[in-house]
Amino acid sequence: MENKQPVVQGNVNINMDATPVYYTDVIFWNISPHGVVLNFGQVIMGSNQVKIITRVGMSREHAKIFMAGFSKNMVLTEAQGQTGKPVS
């Protein structure tokens, strides 16, 4: 049986004051048999250093579902010339 990511029905609430958007220009990942950790970072201007700004961990199965959905949305939004629109 194939597992699929649950579909969220209804509204998603985001507190815009408490949920900032961080720009990242570097991603490091750690993958093990137990899961995946994505480390998002920013290059510190004028140096060769990177500051990790947030980390996201998930199971390997969730990572596969994420990658498939992310890839599909990237292709669809490039064809539409826009981003941010949910794709079903």
Summary of the structure (lengths in Angstrom):
residues: 88
radius of gyration: 15.9
end to end distance: 21.2
largest distance: 51.1
contacts: 145
relative contact order: 0.15
helix: 24%
strand: 28%
